[in-house]
Amino acid sequence: MSSNAMHVAKTGLNAQQSRIQVISNNLANVNTTGFKRDRANFESLLYQVHRPGGAMTSEATQLTSPSAIGTGVKLVSTEKLHTQGSLANTGNALDVAIEGKGFLQVLMPDGRIGYTRNGALSMDAEGTLTTSSGYVLQPEIRIPEEAQSINISTDGIVSVALPGETAAREVGQITLATFANPRGLQPVGETMLVETPASGAPAVAAPLADAAGELTQGALETSNVNVVQELVDMIEAQRAYEVNSKSISASDEMLRFLSNNI
């Protein structure tokens, strides 16, 4: 019996260790542009049912509740919480913040399309808009070398001012992707997410259309990590870890007592 209790407590240790790792990752990314905090989800393991509810205890009476003992806990999933982060003004013409549910689309090195909320855009040697890591924004937008200024409207139209032209020239359209279940997107690092069967296929539209959101030029979306809440959660997880550790110690003492006295 005590060995079973030790196993249950061990699953508790593993669960709280996973929770601490998730919290630590959230705190590490508190200043990461467009980062969305993670949450660990747990569920109980199978129960050992010794007697089901309603089992007869005599010819005229029955159990009012089952006799079942749990076998522990497991990490079932981690999920991104896609709440809106605050906007921080940067004054950089290539910085864009998304206010809404949409994601920017970029071409990743392996050929997949990545989805991100990090709007810190740059240009490569050919003037193509990219992320800070050099991944090309999709659809591709190229800024002419002679452009004197760049304007990105709230609906994603990119236009530039060129020498000798009185009117701004439109050079591209930034589109946003939305998902039926954004929590189903799989994080792959560099604030990138990729499509999965759980997320569903992306619906691509211009900003301001289909609730995709709007763009704000010269600003970036900060992470949605609440440092105070994460620290509270960390203390709670630490206490739970300590309690499970004490359960293992208590079970070990019980086994030692049995071996010495029986």
FENURSUL-V42902 format. One record per pair of residues at least 24 apart in sequence whose ideal C-beta (glycine too) atoms are under 10 Angstrom apart, sorted by the first residue. I is the first residue (numbers start at 1). J is the second residue. D is the distance in whole Angstrom. If there is no record, write none. Layout:
((I | J | D) (I | J | D))
This chain:
((1 | 69 | 10) (1 | 251 | 9) (1 | 254 | 8) (1 | 255 | 9) (1 | 258 | 10) (2 | 248 | 10) (2 | 250 | 8) (2 | 251 | 4) (2 | 252 | 8) (2 | 253 | 9) (2 | 254 | 4) (2 | 255 | 5) (2 | 256 | 9) (2 | 257 | 9) (2 | 258 | 7) (3 | 251 | 7) (3 | 252 | 10) (3 | 254 | 10) (3 | 255 | 7) (4 | 48 | 9) (4 | 69 | 8) (4 | 71 | 8) (4 | 72 | 10) (4 | 251 | 9) (5 | 69 | 10) (5 | 72 | 10) (5 | 247 | 7) (5 | 248 | 8) (5 | 250 | 8) (5 | 251 | 4) (5 | 252 | 10) (5 | 254 | 8) (5 | 255 | 9) (6 | 247 | 8) (6 | 248 | 5) (6 | 249 | 10) (6 | 250 | 9) (6 | 251 | 4) (6 | 252 | 7) (6 | 254 | 9) (6 | 255 | 8) (7 | 45 | 10) (7 | 71 | 7) (7 | 72 | 7) (7 | 248 | 9) (7 | 251 | 9) (8 | 45 | 8) (8 | 69 | 9) (8 | 70 | 7) (8 | 71 | 6) (8 | 72 | 4) (8 | 73 | 8) (8 | 244 | 9) (8 | 247 | 8) (8 | 248 | 9) (8 | 251 | 9) (9 | 72 | 8) (9 | 243 | 9) (9 | 244 | 5) (9 | 245 | 8) (9 | 246 | 8) (9 | 247 | 4) (9 | 248 | 5) (9 | 249 | 9) (9 | 250 | 9) (9 | 251 | 7) (10 | 72 | 8) (10 | 244 | 8) (10 | 245 | 10) (10 | 247 | 9) (10 | 248 | 7) (10 | 251 | 10) (11 | 42 | 10) (11 | 44 | 9) (11 | 45 | 7) (11 | 70 | 10) (11 | 71 | 8) (11 | 72 | 3) (11 | 73 | 5) (11 | 74 | 7) (11 | 75 | 10) (11 | 244 | 8) (12 | 42 | 10) (12 | 72 | 7) (12 | 73 | 6) (12 | 240 | 7) (12 | 241 | 8) (12 | 243 | 8) (12 | 244 | 4) (12 | 245 | 9) (12 | 247 | 7) (12 | 248 | 9) (13 | 72 | 10) (13 | 73 | 10) (13 | 240 | 9) (13 | 241 | 6) (13 | 242 | 10) (13 | 243 | 10) (13 | 244 | 5) (13 | 245 | 7) (13 | 247 | 9) (13 | 248 | 8) (14 | 72 | 9) (14 | 73 | 8) (14 | 74 | 8) (14 | 75 | 8) (14 | 241 | 10) (14 | 244 | 9) (15 | 40 | 8) (15 | 42 | 6) (15 | 43 | 10) (15 | 72 | 8) (15 | 73 | 5) (15 | 74 | 7) (15 | 75 | 6) (15 | 237 | 9) (15 | 240 | 8) (15 | 241 | 9) (15 | 244 | 8) (16 | 40 | 10) (16 | 42 | 9) (16 | 73 | 9) (16 | 236 | 9) (16 | 237 | 5) (16 | 238 | 8) (16 | 239 | 9) (16 | 240 | 5) (16 | 241 | 4) (16 | 242 | 9) (16 | 243 | 9) (16 | 244 | 7) (16 | 245 | 9) (17 | 75 | 10) (17 | 237 | 9) (17 | 241 | 7) (17 | 244 | 10) (18 | 42 | 8) (18 | 74 | 9) (18 | 75 | 5) (18 | 78 | 8) (18 | 237 | 9) (19 | 75 | 8) (19 | 78 | 10) (19 | 233 | 8) (19 | 234 | 9) (19 | 236 | 9) (19 | 237 | 5) (19 | 238 | 10) (19 | 240 | 8) (19 | 241 | 9) (20 | 233 | 9) (20 | 234 | 7) (20 | 237 | 5) (20 | 238 | 7) (20 | 240 | 10) (20 | 241 | 7) (21 | 75 | 10) (21 | 78 | 10) (21 | 237 | 10) (22 | 75 | 9) (22 | 78 | 6) (22 | 230 | 10) (22 | 233 | 9) (22 | 237 | 9) (23 | 225 | 10) (23 | 229 | 10) (23 | 230 | 5) (23 | 231 | 8) (23 | 232 | 10) (23 | 233 | 5) (23 | 234 | 5) (23 | 235 | 10) (23 | 236 | 10) (23 | 237 | 7) (23 | 238 | 10) (24 | 230 | 9) (24 | 234 | 8) (25 | 78 | 9) (25 | 187 | 10) (25 | 225 | 10) (25 | 230 | 10) (26 | 81 | 10) (26 | 223 | 8) (26 | 224 | 9) (26 | 225 | 5) (26 | 226 | 9) (26 | 227 | 9) (26 | 229 | 9) (26 | 230 | 5) (26 | 233 | 9) (26 | 234 | 9) (27 | 225 | 7) (27 | 227 | 7) (27 | 230 | 5) (27 | 231 | 8) (27 | 233 | 10) (27 | 234 | 8) (28 | 225 | 9) (29 | 191 | 8) (29 | 223 | 6) (29 | 225 | 7) (30 | 222 | 9) (30 | 223 | 6) (30 | 224 | 10) (30 | 225 | 5) (30 | 226 | 9) (30 | 227 | 6) (30 | 230 | 8) (31 | 222 | 8) (31 | 223 | 7) (31 | 225 | 9) (32 | 118 | 8) (32 | 190 | 10) (32 | 191 | 6) (32 | 222 | 9) (32 | 223 | 5) (32 | 225 | 9) (33 | 85 | 9) (33 | 88 | 8) (33 | 90 | 10) (33 | 95 | 9) (33 | 97 | 9) (33 | 116 | 9) (33 | 117 | 8) (33 | 118 | 5) (33 | 119 | 7) (33 | 120 | 6) (33 | 132 | 9) (33 | 191 | 7) (33 | 220 | 5) (33 | 221 | 7) (33 | 222 | 7) (33 | 223 | 7) (34 | 85 | 7) (34 | 97 | 9) (34 | 98 | 8) (34 | 103 | 9) (34 | 104 | 9) (34 | 116 | 6) (34 | 117 | 3) (34 | 118 | 4) (34 | 119 | 7) (34 | 120 | 8) (34 | 191 | 5) (34 | 192 | 10) (34 | 220 | 7) (34 | 221 | 5) (34 | 222 | 8) (34 | 223 | 7) (34 | 224 | 9) (35 | 80 | 9) (35 | 85 | 8) (35 | 116 | 10) (35 | 117 | 8) (35 | 118 | 8) (35 | 187 | 10) (35 | 191 | 6) (35 | 221 | 9) (35 | 222 | 8) (35 | 223 | 4) (35 | 224 | 7) (35 | 225 | 7) (36 | 79 | 9) (36 | 80 | 4) (36 | 81 | 6) (36 | 82 | 5) (36 | 83 | 8) (36 | 84 | 10) (36 | 85 | 8) (36 | 117 | 7) (36 | 182 | 9) (36 | 183 | 10) (36 | 185 | 10) (36 | 187 | 9) (36 | 191 | 8) (36 | 193 | 9) (36 | 221 | 10) (36 | 223 | 7) (36 | 224 | 6) (36 | 225 | 9) (37 | 79 | 10) (37 | 80 | 7) (37 | 81 | 5) (37 | 82 | 10) (37 | 83 | 8) (37 | 85 | 10) (37 | 223 | 7) (37 | 224 | 6) (37 | 225 | 5) (37 | 226 | 8) (37 | 229 | 9) (37 | 230 | 8) (38 | 78 | 5) (38 | 79 | 7) (38 | 80 | 6) (38 | 81 | 7) (38 | 187 | 8) (38 | 225 | 9) (39 | 77 | 9) (39 | 78 | 7) (39 | 79 | 6) (39 | 80 | 8) (39 | 81 | 6) (39 | 183 | 9) (39 | 233 | 9) (40 | 75 | 6) (40 | 76 | 9) (40 | 77 | 8) (40 | 78 | 5) (40 | 79 | 9) (40 | 233 | 10) (40 | 237 | 9) (41 | 75 | 7) (41 | 76 | 5) (41 | 77 | 5) (41 | 78 | 7) (41 | 79 | 7) (42 | 73 | 5) (42 | 74 | 7) (42 | 75 | 6) (42 | 76 | 6) (42 | 77 | 9) (43 | 73 | 7) (43 | 74 | 6) (43 | 75 | 9) (43 | 76 | 5) (43 | 77 | 9) (44 | 70 | 6) (44 | 71 | 8) (44 | 72 | 7) (44 | 73 | 6) (44 | 74 | 8) (44 | 76 | 10) (45 | 70 | 7) (45 | 71 | 4) (45 | 72 | 5) (45 | 73 | 6) (45 | 74 | 6) (46 | 70 | 8) (46 | 71 | 6) (46 | 72 | 9) (47 | 71 | 7) (72 | 244 | 10) (73 | 244 | 10) (77 | 183 | 9) (77 | 184 | 10) (77 | 198 | 10) (78 | 183 | 10) (78 | 187 | 9) (79 | 181 | 10) (79 | 182 | 10) (79 | 183 | 5) (79 | 184 | 8) (79 | 185 | 9) (79 | 187 | 10) (79 | 198 | 10) (80 | 182 | 7) (80 | 183 | 6) (80 | 184 | 9) (80 | 185 | 7) (80 | 186 | 10) (80 | 187 | 7) (80 | 193 | 7) (80 | 224 | 10) (81 | 182 | 10) (81 | 183 | 8) (81 | 224 | 7) (81 | 225 | 10) (82 | 117 | 8) (82 | 179 | 9) (82 | 182 | 5) (82 | 183 | 7) (82 | 185 | 9) (82 | 193 | 10) (82 | 224 | 8) (83 | 224 | 5) (83 | 226 | 10) (84 | 117 | 10) (84 | 213 | 9) (84 | 221 | 8) (84 | 224 | 7) (85 | 117 | 8) (85 | 220 | 9) (85 | 221 | 4) (85 | 222 | 5) (85 | 223 | 6) (85 | 224 | 4) (85 | 225 | 9) (86 | 219 | 10) (86 | 220 | 10) (86 | 221 | 7) (86 | 222 | 5) (86 | 223 | 9) (86 | 224 | 8) (87 | 216 | 6) (87 | 218 | 10) (87 | 219 | 5) (87 | 220 | 7) (87 | 221 | 6) (87 | 222 | 7) (88 | 219 | 6) (88 | 220 | 5) (88 | 221 | 8) (88 | 222 | 5) (89 | 216 | 9) (89 | 218 | 6) (89 | 219 | 5) (89 | 220 | 8) (90 | 119 | 10) (90 | 120 | 8) (90 | 217 | 10) (90 | 218 | 6) (90 | 219 | 6) (90 | 220 | 6) (91 | 217 | 10) (91 | 218 | 5) (91 | 219 | 9) (92 | 119 | 10) (92 | 120 | 8) (92 | 121 | 9) (92 | 122 | 10) (92 | 150 | 10) (92 | 217 | 9) (92 | 218 | 6) (92 | 219 | 9) (92 | 220 | 8) (93 | 121 | 9) (93 | 143 | 10) (93 | 147 | 10) (93 | 149 | 7) (93 | 150 | 5) (93 | 151 | 8) (93 | 152 | 7) (93 | 160 | 10) (93 | 217 | 7) (93 | 218 | 7) (94 | 119 | 9) (94 | 120 | 8) (94 | 121 | 4) (94 | 122 | 6) (94 | 123 | 7) (94 | 129 | 7) (94 | 130 | 10) (94 | 143 | 9) (94 | 150 | 7) (94 | 152 | 8) (94 | 158 | 10) (94 | 217 | 9) (94 | 218 | 9) (95 | 119 | 6) (95 | 120 | 6) (95 | 121 | 7) (95 | 122 | 10) (95 | 152 | 9) (95 | 216 | 9) (95 | 217 | 7) (95 | 218 | 6) (95 | 219 | 6) (95 | 220 | 5) (95 | 221 | 10) (96 | 120 | 9) (96 | 121 | 7) (96 | 129 | 10) (96 | 152 | 6) (96 | 154 | 10) (96 | 156 | 9) (96 | 158 | 10) (96 | 174 | 7) (96 | 207 | 9) (96 | 214 | 10) (96 | 215 | 5) (96 | 216 | 7) (96 | 217 | 6) (96 | 218 | 8) (96 | 219 | 7) (96 | 220 | 8) (96 | 221 | 9) (97 | 213 | 9) (97 | 214 | 9) (97 | 215 | 7) (97 | 216 | 5) (97 | 217 | 8) (97 | 218 | 9) (97 | 219 | 4) (97 | 220 | 5) (97 | 221 | 5) (97 | 222 | 9) (98 | 174 | 10) (98 | 176 | 7) (98 | 207 | 8) (98 | 212 | 8) (98 | 213 | 5) (98 | 214 | 8) (98 | 215 | 6) (98 | 216 | 8) (98 | 219 | 10) (98 | 220 | 10) (98 | 221 | 6) (99 | 154 | 9) (99 | 207 | 9) (99 | 213 | 5) (99 | 214 | 5) (99 | 215 | 8) (99 | 216 | 6) (99 | 219 | 9) (99 | 221 | 8) (100 | 176 | 7) (100 | 178 | 8) (100 | 207 | 7) (100 | 208 | 9) (100 | 210 | 10) (100 | 211 | 7) (100 | 212 | 6) (100 | 213 | 2) (100 | 214 | 6) (100 | 215 | 9) (101 | 176 | 8) (101 | 177 | 10) (101 | 178 | 5) (101 | 179 | 8) (101 | 182 | 7) (101 | 210 | 9) (101 | 211 | 6) (101 | 212 | 7) (101 | 213 | 6) (102 | 156 | 10) (102 | 174 | 10) (102 | 175 | 8) (102 | 176 | 3) (102 | 177 | 6) (102 | 178 | 5) (102 | 179 | 9) (102 | 182 | 10) (102 | 202 | 10) (102 | 203 | 9) (102 | 204 | 9) (102 | 205 | 8) (102 | 206 | 10) (102 | 207 | 7) (102 | 208 | 10) (102 | 209 | 10) (102 | 210 | 9) (102 | 211 | 8) (102 | 212 | 4) (102 | 213 | 4) (102 | 214 | 9) (102 | 215 | 9) (103 | 176 | 6) (103 | 177 | 5) (103 | 178 | 7) (103 | 179 | 8) (103 | 182 | 8) (103 | 185 | 8) (103 | 192 | 10) (103 | 193 | 7) (103 | 202 | 8) (103 | 204 | 10) (103 | 212 | 9) (103 | 213 | 9) (104 | 129 | 10) (104 | 131 | 8) (104 | 135 | 10) (104 | 137 | 7) (104 | 138 | 8) (104 | 156 | 10) (104 | 174 | 7) (104 | 175 | 9) (104 | 176 | 7) (104 | 177 | 8) (104 | 215 | 9) (105 | 135 | 10) (105 | 136 | 10) (105 | 137 | 7) (105 | 138 | 4) (105 | 139 | 8) (105 | 174 | 9) (105 | 175 | 7) (105 | 176 | 8) (105 | 177 | 5) (105 | 202 | 8) (105 | 204 | 7) (106 | 130 | 8) (106 | 131 | 6) (106 | 133 | 9) (106 | 134 | 10) (106 | 135 | 4) (106 | 136 | 6) (106 | 137 | 6) (106 | 138 | 6) (106 | 190 | 10) (106 | 192 | 7) (107 | 131 | 10) (107 | 135 | 6) (107 | 136 | 5) (107 | 137 | 8) (107 | 138 | 6) (107 | 139 | 10) (107 | 140 | 8) (108 | 133 | 9) (108 | 135 | 6) (108 | 136 | 9) (108 | 188 | 8) (108 | 190 | 9) (108 | 192 | 7) (108 | 194 | 8) (109 | 133 | 9) (109 | 134 | 9) (109 | 135 | 7) (110 | 188 | 9) (110 | 194 | 10) (112 | 188 | 9) (112 | 192 | 9) (112 | 194 | 6) (112 | 195 | 8) (113 | 138 | 6) (113 | 177 | 8) (113 | 192 | 10) (113 | 194 | 8) (113 | 195 | 7) (113 | 202 | 8) (113 | 204 | 10) (114 | 138 | 9) (114 | 185 | 10) (114 | 188 | 7) (114 | 189 | 10) (114 | 190 | 8) (114 | 191 | 9) (114 | 192 | 4) (114 | 193 | 7) (114 | 194 | 6) (114 | 195 | 9) (115 | 176 | 9) (115 | 177 | 6) (115 | 178 | 10) (115 | 179 | 8) (115 | 182 | 9) (115 | 185 | 6) (115 | 191 | 10) (115 | 192 | 7) (115 | 193 | 5) (115 | 194 | 7) (115 | 195 | 7) (115 | 199 | 9) (115 | 202 | 7) (116 | 190 | 8) (116 | 191 | 5) (116 | 192 | 5) (116 | 193 | 7) (117 | 191 | 7) (117 | 193 | 9) (117 | 213 | 10) (117 | 220 | 9) (117 | 221 | 6) (117 | 223 | 9) (117 | 224 | 10) (118 | 190 | 8) (118 | 191 | 5) (118 | 192 | 8) (118 | 220 | 8) (118 | 221 | 8) (119 | 152 | 9) (119 | 174 | 9) (119 | 215 | 8) (119 | 216 | 9) (119 | 217 | 9) (119 | 219 | 8) (119 | 220 | 6) (119 | 221 | 7) (120 | 191 | 10) (120 | 220 | 6) (120 | 221 | 10) (121 | 150 | 10) (121 | 152 | 9) (121 | 174 | 9) (123 | 147 | 10) (123 | 150 | 9) (127 | 160 | 10) (127 | 171 | 9) (128 | 172 | 10) (129 | 158 | 8) (129 | 171 | 10) (129 | 172 | 8) (129 | 174 | 8) (131 | 190 | 8) (131 | 191 | 9) (131 | 192 | 9) (132 | 190 | 9) (132 | 191 | 10) (133 | 189 | 10) (133 | 190 | 6) (133 | 191 | 9) (133 | 192 | 9) (135 | 190 | 8) (135 | 192 | 8) (137 | 172 | 9) (137 | 174 | 7) (137 | 175 | 10) (138 | 174 | 10) (138 | 175 | 8) (138 | 177 | 9) (138 | 204 | 9) (139 | 172 | 7) (139 | 173 | 7) (139 | 174 | 8) (139 | 175 | 7) (139 | 204 | 9) (140 | 172 | 8) (141 | 171 | 6) (141 | 172 | 3) (141 | 173 | 8) (141 | 174 | 7) (142 | 171 | 7) (142 | 172 | 7) (143 | 171 | 6) (143 | 172 | 9) (144 | 169 | 8) (144 | 171 | 7) (147 | 171 | 8) (150 | 217 | 8) (151 | 217 | 7) (152 | 207 | 10) (152 | 215 | 6) (152 | 216 | 9) (152 | 217 | 4) (152 | 218 | 9) (153 | 207 | 8) (153 | 208 | 9) (153 | 214 | 9) (153 | 215 | 7) (153 | 217 | 8) (154 | 207 | 6) (154 | 208 | 6) (154 | 213 | 9) (154 | 214 | 4) (154 | 215 | 6) (154 | 216 | 7) (154 | 217 | 8) (155 | 206 | 6) (155 | 207 | 5) (155 | 208 | 5) (155 | 209 | 8) (155 | 212 | 10) (155 | 214 | 7) (155 | 215 | 8) (156 | 205 | 9) (156 | 206 | 5) (156 | 207 | 4) (156 | 208 | 8) (156 | 209 | 9) (156 | 212 | 9) (156 | 213 | 10) (156 | 214 | 8) (156 | 215 | 6) (157 | 206 | 8) (157 | 207 | 9) (157 | 215 | 9) (158 | 215 | 10) (158 | 217 | 10) (173 | 206 | 6) (173 | 207 | 9) (174 | 206 | 8) (174 | 207 | 7) (174 | 215 | 7) (175 | 202 | 10) (175 | 204 | 5) (175 | 205 | 6) (175 | 206 | 6) (175 | 207 | 8) (175 | 209 | 9) (175 | 212 | 8) (176 | 202 | 9) (176 | 203 | 9) (176 | 204 | 7) (176 | 205 | 7) (176 | 206 | 7) (176 | 207 | 5) (176 | 208 | 9) (176 | 209 | 9) (176 | 210 | 9) (176 | 211 | 10) (176 | 212 | 4) (176 | 213 | 6) (176 | 214 | 9) (176 | 215 | 8) (177 | 201 | 9) (177 | 202 | 4) (177 | 203 | 7) (177 | 204 | 5) (177 | 205 | 8) (177 | 212 | 8) (178 | 202 | 7) (178 | 203 | 5) (178 | 204 | 8) (178 | 205 | 7) (178 | 209 | 10) (178 | 210 | 7) (178 | 211 | 7) (178 | 212 | 5) (178 | 213 | 8) (179 | 203 | 7) (191 | 223 | 9))
